[in-house]
Structure formats: C-alpha cells, structure tokens
C-alpha cells in the first residue's frame, strides 16, 4: 500500500510517501509544496490545488493520510491553513484517492506510543522507524511522513491475515 501523508498549510505543505506491507514500512520520497508569501491567498490556494493534483498523479498513492486541524492561539493563521486543507481535501477527492484523517494525538500515539509526545520525539521516531540517516527537512515533510506512518500502523493492522476473513467496520 502506497500512503501519501500530507501536513496541511498554505505557505508550506509537507508530503511524504511510504510503502507499507504488514509491519514493513519504507520511505519512498518526501518534500514540500511551497507558495510565495506575496501572492494573494486565492492564488496560493489555486497553486496548492494544482501542485497537489500533479503530485498525486506522479506518486500514485493508494490512500492519503492528512492531519485534522488543531487551532492553537493564532486563529487568523488557522483559518488560512483551513482554506489550504480544504483545497487538499478537494484535490484528493478529485483524483479519486481515499482520504483518512488523523488528529495530532493519534499521530503521536501511533508513532511514539505516547499521545502527548513532543514534536522532537515524533521526528526522532519517524527517522528510526523509516531507518533514515537524519530527520527529514523541512519539518512539514517530517510531519507528513509521521502521518503516513500513522496510517500504516493504524490501518494495516486491520487487514485480514487470510483471504477467508471479511473485514468489518
């Protein structure tokens, strides 16, 4: 299963693609989509949508794992990120790729075993689980890989062990 993790935003959108088969997960690629600061929000959103559709077409993921929004103290930034996230959801749907959403706590729990882990711990475990030499940069890409790992560890554990078992949800 090819899982594309996406860390939503409007200036920098992290992405990370992993291949997962049962308990084995390997990193395929990662990076970030960026938009110039001087552009109006509507133009940035258009660019995010176009770039994400192109990326999905190139990487051909089976599923997409994206972070649910968590509003901290800056509501203005949160609204712009929400706009960007909406465009990302639209692009996934337009490309016909199933989408799974995870809270930051779910990602932390899946990657570190502790739902209130610090960002540094999540990044270090992402590096270790994917057997990487360094923590991926930018941070948004590392977060996206953690999202992909979260889905791999959460979803693949529900796959039937034999062809005779039916999945029930």
C-alpha positions in Angstrom: 0.0 0.0 0.0 1.4 3.4 -1.0 0.4 6.0 1.6 0.8 9.7 1.0 1.0 11.7 4.2 0.1 15.4 4.0 0.8 18.1 6.6 -1.6 20.9 5.5 -0.8 24.5 5.3 -0.9 27.4 2.9 2.7 28.6 2.8 4.4 25.1 3.1 2.6 21.8 2.6 4.6 18.8 3.7 4.3 15.5 1.9 5.7 12.1 2.5 5.2 8.8 0.6 5.7 5.4 2.2 5.1 1.9 1.1 3.6 -0.4 3.7 3.2 -4.1 3.7 2.1 -5.6 7.0 4.7 -4.5 9.6 7.2 -3.4 7.0 7.2 0.3 6.1 9.7 2.1 3.9 10.1 5.7 2.9 9.8 6.4 -0.9 10.0 10.2 -1.1 9.2 13.3 0.8 9.3 17.1 0.3 7.2 20.2 0.4 4.9 22.3 -1.8 5.5 26.0 -1.2 3.7 29.1 -2.2 5.3 32.6 -2.4 4.4 34.9 0.5 3.5 37.9 -1.7 0.7 36.1 -3.6 -3.0 36.7 -2.6 -4.5 33.8 -0.6 -6.7 32.8 -3.6 -3.7 32.5 -5.9 -1.8 30.4 -3.3 -4.8 28.1 -2.9 -5.1 27.6 -6.6 -1.3 26.8 -6.8 -1.7 24.3 -3.9 -4.5 22.5 -5.6 -2.7 22.3 -9.0 0.5 21.2 -7.4 -1.2 18.6 -5.2 -3.1 17.2 -8.2 0.2 16.9 -10.1 1.9 15.3 -7.1 -0.9 12.7 -6.7 -0.6 11.9 -10.4 3.2 11.4 -10.2 3.3 9.4 -6.9 0.1 7.4 -7.5 -0.8 6.8 -3.8 -3.4 4.2 -2.8 -4.5 6.4 0.1 -3.9 9.8 1.6 -3.4 10.4 5.3 -3.9 14.1 6.3 -3.8 15.9 9.7 -7.0 17.2 11.2 -6.7 20.8 12.1 -5.8 21.9 15.6 -6.3 25.5 16.4 -3.8 26.9 18.8 -3.6 30.6 19.7 -3.4 32.3 16.2 -6.9 31.9 14.8 -6.0 34.0 11.6 -3.3 31.6 10.6 -5.6 28.7 11.5 -8.3 30.0 9.1 -5.7 30.3 6.2 -4.5 26.8 7.0 -8.1 25.6 7.0 -8.5 27.0 3.5 -5.4 25.2 2.3 -6.6 22.0 3.9 -9.9 22.3 2.1 -8.1 22.6 -1.2 -6.0 19.5 -0.3 -9.2 17.5 0.5 -10.7 18.6 -2.8 -7.6 17.5 -4.7 -7.7 14.1 -3.1 -11.3 13.7 -3.9 -10.9 14.9 -7.5 -8.1 12.4 -8.0 -10.2 9.6 -6.6 -7.8 8.7 -3.7 -9.3 7.6 -0.4 -8.6 10.0 2.4 -8.0 9.3 6.1 -7.8 12.0 8.7 -5.9 11.8 12.0 -5.6 14.1 15.0 -2.1 15.2 16.2 -2.7 13.0 19.3 -3.4 9.9 17.1 -0.3 10.5 15.1 1.8 10.9 18.2 0.4 7.7 19.7 0.9 5.7 16.5 4.5 6.8 16.0 5.8 7.1 19.6 3.4 5.1 21.7 2.5 8.3 23.7 -0.3 10.6 22.6 1.3 13.7 24.2 4.8 13.2 22.8 6.8 16.3 21.9 7.4 17.2 18.3 11.1 16.2 18.7 10.2 12.7 19.9 7.8 12.2 16.9 10.5 13.3 14.5 13.1 11.1 16.0 10.8 8.0 16.0 9.9 8.8 12.4 13.6 8.7 11.5 14.1 5.5 13.4 11.0 3.7 12.1 11.8 4.5 8.5 15.6 3.8 9.0 16.6 7.2 7.8 20.0 8.8 8.5 18.6 12.1 9.5 15.2 13.7 10.4 13.6 14.8 7.1 13.6 18.5 6.4 11.6 20.7 6.3 9.7 19.9 9.5 6.5 19.8 7.4 7.8 16.9 5.4 8.8 15.0 8.6 5.3 15.6 9.9 3.8 14.3 6.7 5.9 11.1 6.9 4.7 10.7 10.5 1.1 11.0 9.2 1.8 8.3 6.6 3.3 6.1 9.3 0.3 6.7 11.5 -2.0 5.3 8.8 0.4 2.4 8.0 0.4 1.4 11.7 -3.3 2.0 12.3 -4.8 0.7 9.1 -2.6 -2.2 8.1 -3.1 -3.8 11.5 -6.8 -4.3 10.5 -6.0 -6.2 7.3 -7.1 -9.8 7.3 -4.4 -12.4 7.8 -6.0 -14.9 5.3 -8.2 -14.5 2.3 -11.2 -16.0 4.1 -11.6 -13.3 6.7 -14.0 -10.5 6.0 -13.3 -7.0 7.2 -16.0 -5.4 9.3 -16.0 -1.8 10.3 
